[in-house]
Every structure is written in structure tokens, then in C-alpha cells.
Amino acid sequence: MGSKLDNNQAIDMKTLRRLLGFVLPFWPEVLLSTLLGALTIGASISLMSTSAYLISMAALHPSIAAISVAVVGVRFFGISRGVFRYLERLAAHSLTFKVLARLRVWFYQAIEPLAPARLTASRSGDLLNRIISDVETLDNLYVRVLAPPLVAVIVILSMAVFMSSFSPWLGLILAAFLLAIGAGLTALSLGLNHKPGQMLTNERALLRAELVDVVQGLPDLAAFGQAKTWLSKVKAASERLGNVQTRMARLSGIQSGLNSLLVGLGVWVLLMVSIPMVTNGALNGVYLAVIVLGAMASFEAVQNLPQAAQLLEANLQSARRLFEIADSAPAVLEPSTPLARPATANLCVQNLSFAYETGLVLDGISFDLPPGKKMAIVGPSGAGKSTIANLLMRFWEFKQGDILLDGQDIRAYTPVDARRMFSLVSQGTYLFNASLSENLRLARASATPEEIESACQQAKLHDFVNTLPKGYETLVGERGVQFSGGERQRVAIARALLKDAPLFIFDEPTANLDASTERRLVETLQRVVKDKSVLWITHRLVGLEEMDEILVMDSGRIVERGTHAGLLAQQGLYWKLWGLQFF
């Protein structure tokens, strides 16, 4: 049991050190924030102590000269406390925002190589929660964990020396009570909130993931009458989160009560020790109020530490969730010494086999696609056609067989350089909630309006764009919700044409189009890419008469290959598929 606890603590410290590593580039701002924090509390202590001295001296009716320094001190510390507090908050939050910005950029750079292979198992709502909420949760860590403990150490040492100038006992007593709150109560808070802190982060992430699922699937849930069933899951997750929050609120109340108790007890003990000193003349009575009010003000340095400790485990759990994703090994690895970008799109696939976790998808696939060749891959759904496109685009890693690009193993190039050789039209076209022109410029950021319009004309999209209220500047909505499936598909085709890579991969490019538009678009695409290499992946046998070679796949294997006329003459699987579609 003890070794398990020690291991958990070691993991916590490892996570904390890793988080603090993001702050190292900003260490001057950490020191500045610490200094300003100490000056703020120092000004507060000095204001209370000076005020106490001024009031006590004024009761003795001295000359104005005797209290003039104290009067000036009260004014100075009253003004400086506000100024230092403002500067401290400004520096602390500036530091926090810079660190969180750096953390977000780091996390995006870490997960980018993981897409899509390593992210398919993650729920979109949970991934979104990690990127946004878990990063934002660390706000508390950087604001309350970095500078405040350092400020507390400075204040404790300074007040111990200050109180010791009156009596060593007073210095020891105040330091003991400050440490009781700053260290003892903080350690107690850490222990009590260890498990609830983890549960808080996990339950909050689960609730948000459930909410995203329900919102995204609401039309289907409503259509099948399952909205109430799924909403009950959201309600259950909300209740679990509420129970954890209630538990932490109760612990917070206990911690707050103990905090107030220790502050009051510390002041009472100081009074009990100081009063006899005044009575026997060891301490000037004027300083009695100075000791009490100065001590009360000094507790500000440690009062927030237990509250920060209460949220520490939740912060660390958020960090673990980020590191869990970021530390995943990419499915597609970068070569240690990458080759220069391929000079040609000469593609050769030899004995390629591939399996997902669900089983074998490709088995011994081989074909050649030299520059200018037009090849189609057809077959029933689930035959493995789209998997070939995913492997060519380096979305997934293969272990058996070879894919040669310009005569070299495609894995010898960086994934970015390999992808630059392909213009892809996939089945799942994603449109961002931006203007149509911005979505098209994903293919080529430097594209001119004339080039965009030309690509859309070739994709049979331009006439539709002219009917939009703002033309190419019309917002397409999230996931292109304002466009039909066919219109989104034509946007994807326009993107591919705009990129104009040496090799085009069309993965079901006409799946969402009507028969008339499909025929016209196929003829247009075959015309505009006549000088390019084309890999046409489809289950719709339209326009394949123009293909140089057709591969027919079934259950992950190539079962037939040849031209359109030759395959029909064989009266095999291709002939059967042709008959089902056209007769």
C-alpha cells in the first residue's frame, strides 16, 4: 500500500515538473510576479502595523512631529498596496496567458502527427474537452501554485524577523502558525482532495463528451424517438459531477473553517504572550496593536494556499489527460534522415497488406501507376478500396509490402512531402465554419480569385456559387451544414483541382451526385486531369471506359484487372457489378 502511494506521488511530481517546464522560458516574469506579490502583502502588513502604531500613539496625545512619519507611512502604504496589487495581478495573469498559449500550441503540435490513426479511438467531445477545458483548468495552477508559495516563504521569514525584534518567542509563534496554515493545512487539503480532484476532472470531461454526442446526433435521436434515453445519460453524468462538486464544497468548508480557526488562535496566542510583556515593561504598550494587526495581515500570504491545494489534483489530472494523448506514439513515423521531395509521381505498389484492429483489409495488393496513367479501383463496399488511399496519403502506417514513390520507399519521405504529390477527394469532406473562398484556399493559400473561380467552374460549382447571397464569401456553416452533400463533394473536387498535384486520388468523387451531374462531372474531370496520374476509387461504374486499367477488388484482394471492355468480356465480378447498376 505504501509503495503504491509513493508511486502515485512520484507520478504527481513528474507531472508537476513537466508542467513547470512550460514556465522556464518566462522565469523573469515569474520572479517579477513573486516580487510584486511580496511587495503587495508587505505593503498591506506595513499599512496595518503603521495604522496601529499611529492610533496607539495618538491616544497618548503626542506632538504632531512625533507621529508625522507614521501619517506619511499610512498614506504611502495605502496607495502603494493598491498599485502593487494591480501590477502583481497584471504580471501574474500575463504570465499565465503566455504559458497557456504556449501549452495550447505545444498540444496541437503534439496531436497533429497522431491524426487520424491515433485519434480514431477518442471521442470528439472528450478530445475537445482536453484541448479547451483541460488547458483552461491549468489557469489555477499557474496563478496559484508558482508565485504564492514563494511569496509565502518571503513573508514568513520577514515576519519572523520582524516579530523577533520585539521578542524571539513572538517570531517563533507567528512563524509556527503561518507554517501550520501554509504547510500543514495545505498538506491536509492535498490528502483530502486527492481522489475527489481526479473525479472532478474525469466526470466533467465525461459530461461534456456526452453533451457533444447528444447535440451532434440530435436529429437522429429525434427521428428514432431516443432523445429522452440519451438525455437521461446526460442527466446521470450531470448528477455524478454534481455529487463530486458537493463533496469538494464540503471539504472546502472544512478547510476554510480550520483556516479561520488557526488565524484566530494564532492572534490569541500572540496576545497571551504579549500582554504579560507589556505588563512587566518588556514591551512598550504602543506596539501591542502593531503586533496583533501586523500578524493578522501577514496571514494573507498563506490563506490561499490550502484552497490552491484543493484544486491541485484536478489540475494535475487535467495535465495527465493532455500528456496521455500527446505522449502517444504516432502511427506514421517521420524518417530520421528524410529524402528530398519526390521529383515525379511515379507510383508503384508491391504486395501491400494491411490490417486494422478489426482484421485484415488488404492482402497482397500490387499495381503500377506511372505519370499520366489513369487507373480505377472498383469493388463492393468493404473491399478495401479507401484503405489504399489512406495508406498512400500516409494517414496510416503499413508494415507488409512496399509503396514506392519516384522509385523510393514512401516512408523515406516526410509525410508532408509525400502528401504534396497527391490531390485527394475523399468521401468525408470537412468544411470549416468560414467563407467558401477560405475553405477552398486550404488547398493553396496563394490562390487568386480567378484561379478559385476556374477550379469551381471545372467542378461544376460556379453556377451554384453565383446563387449564394455573398458568392464566394458566403459562410458555409459548421461542417458545411448549409450545403448539400453533393455541393460539399464539389467543393472537395474544386480543392483538389486548385491544389493541382501530379497525382489525383478520387475516392468516391460522385457518391452524392445525381446521375446527370455525375456523368457531366466525370467527363469534365477526365478532361481537366488528362495530363495527370489518376487513381479513381469508386463503386459507381460511370466513365470507366476512359481508364487505362481497372482493378476489381473483393475482400481485400485484387480479383480482376484489365480494361472496361476486357473485364466485361470476362463476365466476372466487374460484369456482375455493371449489370446490377445499369440493367
C-alpha positions as CSV (number, residue, x, y, z in Angstrom):
1,M,0.0,0.0,0.0
2,G,2.8,2.3,0.9
3,S,4.8,1.6,-2.3
4,K,1.6,2.3,-4.3
5,L,1.1,5.6,-2.6
6,D,4.8,6.6,-3.1
7,N,4.5,5.7,-6.8
8,N,1.4,7.9,-7.2
9,Q,3.2,10.7,-5.5
10,A,6.1,10.2,-7.8
11,I,3.8,10.4,-10.9
12,D,2.3,13.6,-9.4
13,M,5.7,15.2,-9.0
14,K,6.7,14.1,-12.5
15,T,3.6,15.7,-13.9
16,L,4.1,18.9,-11.9
17,R,7.7,19.2,-13.0
18,R,6.7,18.7,-16.6
19,L,4.1,21.4,-16.3
20,L,6.5,23.8,-14.7
21,G,8.8,23.2,-17.6
22,F,6.5,25.3,-19.7
23,V,7.2,28.2,-17.5
24,L,11.0,28.2,-17.8
25,P,11.2,30.5,-20.8
26,F,9.3,33.1,-18.7
27,W,11.3,32.9,-15.5
28,P,12.0,36.7,-15.4
29,E,8.2,37.2,-15.3
30,V,7.9,34.6,-12.5
31,L,10.4,36.5,-10.4
32,L,8.7,39.8,-11.2
33,S,5.3,38.3,-10.1
34,T,6.8,36.9,-7.0
35,L,8.5,40.2,-6.1
36,L,5.3,42.2,-6.7
37,G,3.3,39.7,-4.7
38,A,5.7,40.1,-1.7
39,L,5.6,43.8,-2.0
40,T,1.7,43.8,-2.1
41,I,1.5,41.8,1.1
42,G,4.4,43.7,2.6
43,A,2.5,47.0,1.9
44,S,-0.6,45.5,3.5
45,I,1.2,44.4,6.6
46,S,3.0,47.8,6.8
47,L,-0.3,49.7,6.4
48,M,-1.9,47.7,9.2
49,S,1.1,48.0,11.5
50,T,1.7,51.7,10.8
51,S,-2.0,52.4,11.3
52,A,-2.0,50.5,14.6
53,Y,1.1,52.5,15.8
54,L,-0.5,55.8,14.7
55,I,-3.7,55.1,16.6
56,S,-1.9,53.9,19.7
57,M,0.4,56.9,19.7
58,A,-2.4,59.3,19.1
59,A,-4.1,58.1,22.2
60,L,-1.2,59.4,24.2
61,H,-1.6,63.0,22.7
62,P,2.0,63.4,21.5
63,S,3.1,66.3,19.3
64,I,2.4,66.2,15.6
65,A,6.1,65.8,14.9
66,A,6.2,62.5,16.8
67,I,3.6,60.9,14.5
68,S,4.3,62.7,11.3
69,V,6.3,59.8,9.9
70,A,3.5,57.4,10.7
71,V,1.0,59.6,9.0
72,V,3.1,59.7,5.9
73,G,3.6,55.9,6.1
74,V,-0.1,55.2,6.3
75,R,-0.7,57.3,3.1
76,F,2.2,55.7,1.3
77,F,1.4,52.1,2.2
78,G,-2.3,52.7,1.5
79,I,-1.6,53.9,-2.0
80,S,1.3,51.5,-2.7
81,R,-0.8,48.5,-1.7
82,G,-3.3,49.2,-4.5
83,V,-0.6,49.9,-7.0
84,F,1.4,46.8,-6.2
85,R,-1.8,44.6,-6.2
86,Y,-2.7,45.9,-9.7
87,L,0.8,45.3,-11.0
88,E,1.0,41.9,-9.4
89,R,-2.3,40.8,-11.0
90,L,-1.2,42.2,-14.3
91,A,2.1,40.3,-14.2
92,A,0.6,37.0,-12.9
93,H,-2.1,36.9,-15.5
94,S,0.2,38.0,-18.3
95,L,2.5,35.1,-17.4
96,T,-0.5,32.7,-17.1
97,F,-1.8,33.6,-20.6
98,K,1.6,33.3,-22.2
99,V,2.1,29.9,-20.6
100,L,-1.3,28.6,-21.6
101,A,-0.8,29.9,-25.1
102,R,2.5,28.0,-25.3
103,L,0.8,24.9,-23.9
104,R,-2.0,25.0,-26.5
105,V,0.5,25.4,-29.4
106,W,2.5,22.5,-28.0
107,F,-0.5,20.3,-27.6
108,Y,-1.7,21.0,-31.1
109,Q,1.8,20.2,-32.5
110,A,1.8,17.0,-30.4
111,I,-1.5,15.7,-31.7
112,E,-1.1,16.7,-35.3
113,P,1.1,13.8,-36.2
114,L,-1.4,11.5,-34.5
115,A,-4.2,12.3,-36.9
116,P,-6.1,10.4,-38.0
117,A,-4.9,6.9,-37.0
118,R,-4.2,7.5,-33.3
119,L,-7.2,9.8,-32.7
120,T,-9.9,7.5,-34.1
121,A,-10.4,5.9,-30.6
122,S,-11.0,9.3,-29.0
123,R,-14.5,10.7,-28.7
124,S,-14.7,14.1,-30.3
125,G,-16.3,15.6,-27.2
126,D,-13.5,14.3,-25.0
127,L,-10.8,15.5,-27.3
128,L,-12.4,18.9,-27.5
129,N,-12.6,19.0,-23.7
130,R,-8.8,18.2,-23.4
131,I,-7.9,20.9,-25.9
132,I,-10.0,23.6,-24.3
133,S,-11.2,22.8,-20.8
134,D,-8.2,20.9,-19.5
135,V,-5.9,23.6,-20.7
136,E,-8.0,26.3,-19.2
137,T,-8.1,24.4,-15.9
138,L,-4.4,24.8,-15.6
139,D,-5.0,28.6,-15.2
140,N,-5.4,27.9,-11.4
141,L,-2.1,26.0,-11.3
142,Y,0.0,28.8,-12.8
143,V,-1.8,31.6,-10.9
144,R,-1.9,30.0,-7.5
145,V,1.0,27.4,-7.4
146,L,4.0,29.2,-8.8
147,A,4.4,32.6,-7.1
148,P,2.2,32.3,-4.0
149,P,4.4,29.7,-2.2
150,L,7.5,31.8,-2.9
151,V,5.7,34.9,-1.6
152,A,4.6,32.9,1.5
153,V,8.2,31.9,2.2
154,I,9.4,35.5,1.9
155,V,6.6,36.8,4.2
156,I,7.1,34.1,6.8
157,L,10.8,34.8,7.1
158,S,10.3,38.5,7.1
159,M,7.6,38.5,9.7
160,A,9.6,36.0,11.9
161,V,12.5,38.5,11.8
162,F,10.1,41.5,12.4
163,M,8.4,39.8,15.4
164,S,11.7,38.6,16.8
165,S,12.8,42.3,17.1
166,F,10.1,42.5,19.9
167,S,10.7,39.0,21.3
168,P,12.1,35.8,19.8
169,W,9.1,34.0,21.2
170,L,6.8,36.2,19.2
171,G,8.7,35.4,16.0
172,L,8.6,31.7,16.6
173,I,4.9,31.7,17.5
174,L,3.9,33.6,14.4
175,A,6.1,31.5,12.1
176,A,4.6,28.4,13.6
177,F,1.0,29.4,12.9
178,L,1.9,30.7,9.4
179,L,3.5,27.3,8.7
180,A,0.5,25.5,10.2
181,I,-1.7,27.0,7.6
182,G,0.8,27.3,4.7
183,A,2.3,23.8,5.1
184,G,0.1,21.7,7.5
185,L,-3.4,22.7,6.3
186,T,-2.2,22.7,2.7
187,A,-0.9,19.1,3.1
188,L,-4.2,18.1,4.7
189,S,-6.1,19.7,1.8
190,L,-3.9,17.8,-0.7
191,G,-4.6,14.5,1.1
192,L,-8.4,15.0,1.4
193,N,-8.9,16.2,-2.2
194,H,-6.6,13.7,-4.0
195,K,-9.4,11.4,-5.2
196,P,-12.2,14.0,-5.5
197,G,-9.9,16.2,-7.6
198,Q,-9.3,13.3,-10.1
199,M,-13.0,12.5,-10.1
200,L,-13.9,16.2,-10.8
201,T,-11.8,16.3,-13.9
202,N,-12.9,12.9,-15.2
203,E,-16.7,13.5,-14.6
204,R,-16.6,16.9,-16.1
205,A,-14.9,15.6,-19.2
206,L,-17.4,12.7,-19.5
207,L,-20.3,15.1,-19.2
208,R,-19.0,17.4,-21.9
209,A,-18.4,14.4,-24.2
210,E,-21.9,13.2,-23.7
211,L,-23.3,16.6,-24.4
212,V,-21.3,16.9,-27.7
213,D,-22.6,13.4,-28.7
214,V,-26.2,14.4,-28.0
215,V,-26.0,17.7,-29.8
216,Q,-24.3,16.3,-32.9
217,G,-26.7,13.3,-33.0
218,L,-29.9,15.2,-32.0
219,P,-31.6,14.9,-35.4
220,D,-31.1,11.1,-35.5
221,L,-32.2,10.8,-31.8
222,A,-35.3,12.7,-32.5
223,A,-36.1,10.7,-35.7
224,F,-35.9,7.4,-33.8
225,G,-37.5,8.6,-30.6
226,Q,-34.4,8.1,-28.5
227,A,-33.8,11.7,-27.4
228,K,-35.1,11.1,-23.8
229,T,-33.0,7.9,-23.5
230,W,-29.8,9.8,-24.3
231,L,-30.7,12.8,-22.3
232,S,-31.1,10.5,-19.3
233,K,-27.4,9.6,-19.8
234,V,-26.5,13.3,-19.8
235,K,-28.6,13.8,-16.6
236,A,-26.8,10.9,-14.9
237,A,-23.4,12.3,-15.8
238,S,-24.5,15.7,-14.6
239,E,-25.6,14.2,-11.2
240,R,-22.3,12.4,-10.8
241,L,-20.4,15.7,-11.4
242,G,-22.7,17.5,-9.0
243,N,-22.0,14.9,-6.3
244,V,-18.3,15.4,-6.7
245,Q,-18.6,19.1,-6.6
246,T,-20.7,18.9,-3.5
247,R,-18.1,16.7,-1.8
248,M,-15.4,19.2,-2.7
249,A,-17.5,22.1,-1.4
250,R,-17.9,20.3,1.9
251,L,-14.1,19.8,2.1
252,S,-13.6,23.5,1.1
253,G,-15.9,24.5,4.0
254,I,-13.9,22.4,6.5
255,Q,-10.6,23.8,5.2
256,S,-12.0,27.4,5.4
257,G,-13.1,26.8,9.0
258,L,-9.8,25.4,10.0
259,N,-8.1,28.3,8.3
260,S,-10.1,30.9,10.3
261,L,-9.6,28.9,13.5
262,L,-5.8,28.9,13.1
263,V,-5.7,32.6,12.3
264,G,-7.8,33.4,15.3
265,L,-5.8,31.0,17.5
266,G,-2.5,32.5,16.3
267,V,-3.6,36.0,17.1
268,W,-5.0,34.9,20.5
269,V,-1.7,33.2,21.4
270,L,0.3,36.3,20.4
271,L,-1.9,38.4,22.6
272,M,-1.5,36.0,25.6
273,V,2.3,36.2,25.2
274,S,2.5,39.9,24.5
275,I,0.2,41.2,27.3
276,P,2.4,40.0,30.2
277,M,5.4,41.5,28.3
278,V,3.6,44.9,28.3
279,T,2.7,44.5,32.0
280,N,6.3,43.8,33.1
281,G,7.7,46.5,30.9
282,A,9.5,44.3,28.5
283,L,7.3,45.6,25.6
284,N,6.1,49.1,25.0
285,G,2.3,49.1,25.1
286,V,2.2,51.1,21.9
287,Y,3.4,48.1,20.0
288,L,0.8,45.7,21.2
289,A,-1.7,46.7,18.5
290,V,1.2,46.7,15.9
291,I,1.9,43.0,16.8
292,V,-1.7,41.9,16.6
293,L,-2.7,43.8,13.4
294,G,0.6,43.1,11.6
295,A,0.2,39.4,12.4
296,M,-3.4,39.3,11.1
297,A,-2.3,41.0,7.9
298,S,0.6,38.5,7.4
299,F,-1.8,35.5,7.2
300,E,-2.9,36.8,3.8
301,A,0.3,35.2,2.4
302,V,-0.8,31.7,3.3
303,Q,-4.6,31.7,3.4
304,N,-5.0,30.9,-0.3
305,L,-2.5,28.0,-0.3
306,P,-4.9,25.4,1.1
307,Q,-7.5,26.4,-1.5
308,A,-5.0,26.1,-4.3
309,A,-4.0,22.7,-2.9
310,Q,-7.7,21.7,-3.1
311,L,-7.7,22.2,-6.9
312,L,-4.1,20.9,-7.4
313,E,-5.2,17.3,-8.1
314,A,-7.8,18.4,-10.5
315,N,-5.2,20.5,-12.3
316,L,-2.7,17.6,-12.4
317,Q,-5.4,15.2,-13.7
318,S,-6.1,17.7,-16.5
319,A,-2.4,17.7,-17.3
320,R,-2.3,13.9,-17.2
321,R,-5.1,13.8,-19.8
322,L,-3.2,16.2,-22.0
323,F,0.0,14.2,-21.7
324,E,-1.8,10.9,-22.2
325,I,-2.8,12.0,-25.8
326,A,0.4,13.9,-26.5
327,D,2.7,11.0,-25.5
328,S,1.0,8.6,-27.8
329,A,3.4,7.2,-30.4
330,P,2.4,8.4,-33.9
331,A,1.1,5.7,-36.2
332,V,3.0,7.3,-39.0
333,L,6.7,7.9,-38.1
334,E,9.0,10.6,-39.5
335,P,12.1,9.3,-41.2
336,S,15.3,10.1,-39.3
337,T,17.0,11.3,-42.5
338,P,14.3,12.1,-44.9
339,L,14.8,12.2,-48.7
340,A,14.2,15.4,-50.7
341,R,10.7,15.9,-52.1
342,P,9.9,13.4,-54.9
343,A,10.6,14.7,-58.3
344,T,7.9,12.7,-60.1
345,A,4.6,11.0,-59.1
346,N,5.7,7.6,-60.4
347,L,3.8,5.3,-58.1
348,C,4.4,1.5,-57.6
349,V,2.6,-0.6,-55.0
350,Q,4.0,-4.1,-54.4
351,N,2.5,-6.9,-52.3
352,L,0.8,-4.4,-49.9
353,S,-1.1,-5.9,-47.0
354,F,-2.7,-4.0,-44.1
355,A,-4.9,-4.8,-41.2
356,Y,-6.9,-2.6,-38.8
357,E,-7.6,-3.9,-35.3
358,T,-10.8,-5.4,-36.6
359,G,-8.9,-7.6,-39.1
360,L,-7.2,-7.9,-42.4
361,V,-8.3,-5.3,-45.0
362,L,-5.7,-5.5,-47.8
363,D,-3.9,-8.7,-48.9
364,G,-1.1,-8.6,-51.4
365,I,-2.1,-5.6,-53.5
366,S,0.2,-4.7,-56.4
367,F,-0.1,-2.2,-59.2
368,D,1.9,0.4,-61.1
369,L,0.7,4.0,-61.7
370,P,3.3,5.8,-63.8
371,P,2.9,9.5,-64.7
372,G,-0.1,10.2,-66.9
373,K,-1.8,6.8,-66.3
374,K,-5.5,6.6,-65.4
375,M,-6.4,3.7,-63.1
376,A,-9.7,2.9,-61.4
377,I,-10.2,0.7,-58.3
378,V,-13.7,-0.7,-58.0
379,G,-15.5,-3.3,-55.9
380,P,-18.2,-3.7,-53.4
381,S,-18.3,-1.8,-50.1
382,G,-15.7,-3.1,-47.6
383,A,-13.4,-4.4,-50.3
384,G,-10.5,-2.1,-49.0
385,K,-10.5,0.5,-51.7
386,S,-10.4,3.6,-49.5
387,T,-7.8,2.0,-47.3
388,I,-5.4,2.2,-50.3
389,A,-6.0,5.9,-50.4
390,N,-5.4,6.3,-46.7
391,L,-2.0,4.5,-47.0
392,L,-0.9,6.5,-50.0
393,M,-1.7,9.7,-48.1
394,R,0.3,8.5,-45.1
395,F,-2.7,8.6,-42.8
396,W,-1.9,5.1,-41.6
397,E,1.3,3.1,-41.4
398,F,1.8,-0.2,-43.3
399,K,4.2,-3.0,-42.3
400,Q,3.9,-5.5,-45.1
401,G,4.7,-4.7,-48.7
402,D,6.1,-1.6,-50.4
403,I,4.8,1.7,-51.7
404,L,7.4,3.3,-54.0
405,L,7.1,7.0,-55.0
406,D,9.6,8.2,-57.5
407,G,11.4,4.9,-57.1
408,Q,11.9,5.3,-53.3
409,D,10.0,3.9,-50.3
410,I,7.3,6.4,-49.5
411,R,8.3,6.1,-45.8
412,A,11.7,7.7,-46.7
413,Y,9.9,11.0,-47.3
414,T,8.4,13.2,-44.7
415,P,4.6,12.7,-44.6
416,V,4.2,16.4,-45.7
417,D,6.4,15.9,-48.7
418,A,4.6,12.7,-49.7
419,R,1.2,14.3,-49.4
420,R,2.2,17.2,-51.6
421,M,2.3,14.8,-54.5
422,F,-1.4,14.0,-54.2
423,S,-4.6,15.9,-54.7
424,L,-7.2,14.0,-52.7
425,V,-11.0,14.0,-52.9
426,S,-12.2,11.9,-50.0
427,Q,-15.6,10.6,-49.0
428,G,-15.6,12.7,-45.8
429,T,-15.2,16.3,-46.9
430,Y,-14.8,18.6,-44.0
431,L,-15.8,22.2,-44.4
432,F,-14.8,24.8,-41.7
433,N,-17.2,27.4,-40.5
434,A,-15.7,30.0,-42.7
435,S,-16.3,31.5,-46.1
436,L,-16.3,29.3,-49.2
437,S,-13.2,31.0,-50.5
438,E,-11.3,30.4,-47.3
439,N,-12.3,26.7,-47.4
440,L,-11.0,26.5,-51.0
441,R,-7.7,28.2,-50.1
442,L,-6.9,25.3,-47.8
443,A,-5.6,23.6,-51.0
444,R,-3.5,26.6,-51.9
445,A,-3.3,29.7,-49.7
446,S,-1.9,31.9,-52.5
447,A,-4.8,31.1,-55.0
448,T,-6.2,34.2,-56.7
449,P,-9.9,34.8,-57.1
450,E,-9.6,33.9,-60.8
451,E,-8.0,30.6,-60.0
452,I,-10.6,29.8,-57.4
453,E,-13.4,30.6,-59.9
454,S,-11.7,28.4,-62.6
455,A,-11.5,25.4,-60.3
456,C,-15.1,25.8,-59.3
457,Q,-16.2,26.0,-62.9
458,Q,-14.4,22.8,-63.6
459,A,-16.0,21.2,-60.6
460,K,-19.5,22.3,-61.8
461,L,-19.8,24.5,-58.7
462,H,-19.6,28.0,-60.0
463,D,-23.2,28.4,-61.1
464,F,-24.3,27.4,-57.6
465,V,-21.9,29.9,-56.0
466,N,-23.5,32.6,-58.1
467,T,-26.8,31.9,-56.4
468,L,-25.4,32.5,-52.9
469,P,-26.0,35.9,-51.2
470,K,-22.3,36.7,-50.9
471,G,-20.9,34.5,-53.6
472,Y,-17.5,33.0,-52.7
473,E,-17.6,35.0,-49.4
474,T,-20.7,33.2,-48.1
475,L,-20.2,31.3,-44.8
476,V,-20.7,27.6,-45.3
477,G,-21.6,26.9,-41.7
478,E,-20.1,24.3,-39.3
479,R,-19.2,21.2,-41.3
480,G,-20.7,22.9,-44.4
481,V,-24.2,22.4,-43.0
482,Q,-25.7,25.0,-45.3
483,F,-24.5,22.9,-48.4
484,S,-26.0,19.7,-49.6
485,G,-23.9,16.5,-49.7
486,G,-23.4,16.9,-53.5
487,E,-22.3,20.6,-53.1
488,R,-19.8,19.7,-50.4
489,Q,-18.4,17.0,-52.7
490,R,-18.0,19.5,-55.5
491,V,-16.1,21.8,-53.1
492,A,-13.8,18.9,-52.3
493,I,-13.2,18.4,-56.1
494,A,-12.6,22.1,-56.5
495,R,-10.0,22.0,-53.7
496,A,-8.2,19.1,-55.4
497,L,-8.2,20.9,-58.8
498,L,-6.9,24.0,-57.1
499,K,-4.0,22.1,-55.4
500,D,-3.1,20.7,-58.8
501,A,-0.7,18.0,-57.6
502,P,0.9,15.5,-60.0
503,L,-1.3,12.6,-58.9
504,F,-5.1,12.8,-58.3
505,I,-6.9,10.4,-55.9
506,F,-10.6,10.5,-56.3
507,D,-12.3,8.4,-53.5
508,E,-16.0,8.1,-54.4
509,P,-16.0,11.6,-56.0
510,T,-19.5,11.3,-57.3
511,A,-21.2,9.5,-54.4
512,N,-23.6,12.3,-53.5
513,L,-24.4,13.5,-57.0
514,D,-27.4,12.7,-59.2
515,A,-26.9,10.6,-62.3
516,S,-26.9,13.6,-64.8
517,T,-24.5,15.7,-62.8
518,E,-22.4,12.6,-62.2
519,R,-21.9,11.9,-65.9
520,R,-21.1,15.5,-66.7
521,L,-18.7,15.9,-63.8
522,V,-16.9,12.6,-64.7
523,E,-16.4,13.8,-68.2
524,T,-15.1,17.2,-67.0
525,L,-12.7,15.7,-64.5
526,Q,-11.3,13.3,-67.1
527,R,-10.7,16.2,-69.4
528,V,-9.0,18.6,-66.9
529,V,-6.7,15.9,-65.4
530,K,-5.8,14.3,-68.7
531,D,-2.1,15.0,-68.2
532,K,-2.1,13.8,-64.6
533,S,-1.9,10.5,-63.0
534,V,-5.3,9.5,-61.7
535,L,-6.4,6.8,-59.1
536,W,-10.2,6.7,-59.3
537,I,-11.7,4.8,-56.4
538,T,-15.4,4.1,-56.8
539,H,-18.3,1.7,-56.6
540,R,-20.1,3.7,-59.3
541,L,-19.0,2.3,-62.7
542,V,-19.5,5.5,-64.6
543,G,-17.0,6.8,-67.2
544,L,-14.6,3.9,-66.7
545,E,-14.3,3.4,-70.4
546,E,-11.6,6.0,-70.4
547,M,-9.5,4.3,-67.8
548,D,-6.2,2.7,-68.9
549,E,-6.6,0.0,-66.3
550,I,-9.3,-1.1,-63.8
551,L,-8.6,-3.1,-60.7
552,V,-11.5,-5.1,-59.2
553,M,-11.2,-5.8,-55.5
554,D,-13.1,-8.1,-53.3
555,S,-12.4,-8.9,-49.6
556,G,-9.0,-7.1,-49.7
557,R,-7.7,-8.8,-52.8
558,I,-7.5,-7.8,-56.5
559,V,-9.6,-10.5,-58.2
560,E,-9.7,-9.0,-61.7
561,R,-7.7,-6.4,-63.7
562,G,-7.9,-5.0,-67.2
563,T,-9.8,-2.5,-69.3
564,H,-13.5,-1.8,-69.2
565,A,-14.2,-3.8,-72.4
566,G,-11.9,-6.7,-71.4
567,L,-13.5,-7.0,-67.9
568,L,-17.0,-7.1,-69.3
569,A,-15.9,-9.8,-71.7
570,Q,-14.7,-11.9,-68.8
571,Q,-18.2,-11.9,-67.2
572,G,-16.7,-12.0,-63.7
573,L,-17.3,-9.7,-60.7
574,Y,-17.0,-6.5,-62.7
575,W,-19.5,-7.7,-65.2
576,K,-21.9,-8.6,-62.3
577,L,-21.5,-5.1,-60.7
578,W,-22.0,-3.5,-64.1
579,G,-25.2,-5.5,-64.6
580,L,-26.6,-4.5,-61.2
581,Q,-26.1,-0.8,-61.9
582,F,-27.2,-0.5,-65.5
583,F,-29.7,-3.3,-66.1
